[in-house]
Amino acid sequence: MKTIIFVCTGNICRSPMAEAFLKRILAREGLATDYAVRSAGVWAANGRPASPYAIQVMTR
């Protein structure tokens, strides 16, 4: 299994969005079991919630 990791600053907006988008694409293409997709932040704190703006954008 290959691992793909998206990294941004706080792991509350860009990298989690990229993770979610790629997971959706991989599932649609039947490749979800071939990849582990994760997100991280270089200045992230555990337990911080997702950005409200990111959540709003992802619901579209």
Secondary structure, 3 states (H helix, E strand, C coil): CEEEEEEECCCCCHHHHHHHHHHHHHHHCCCHHHEEEEEEECCCCCCCCCCHHHHHHHCC
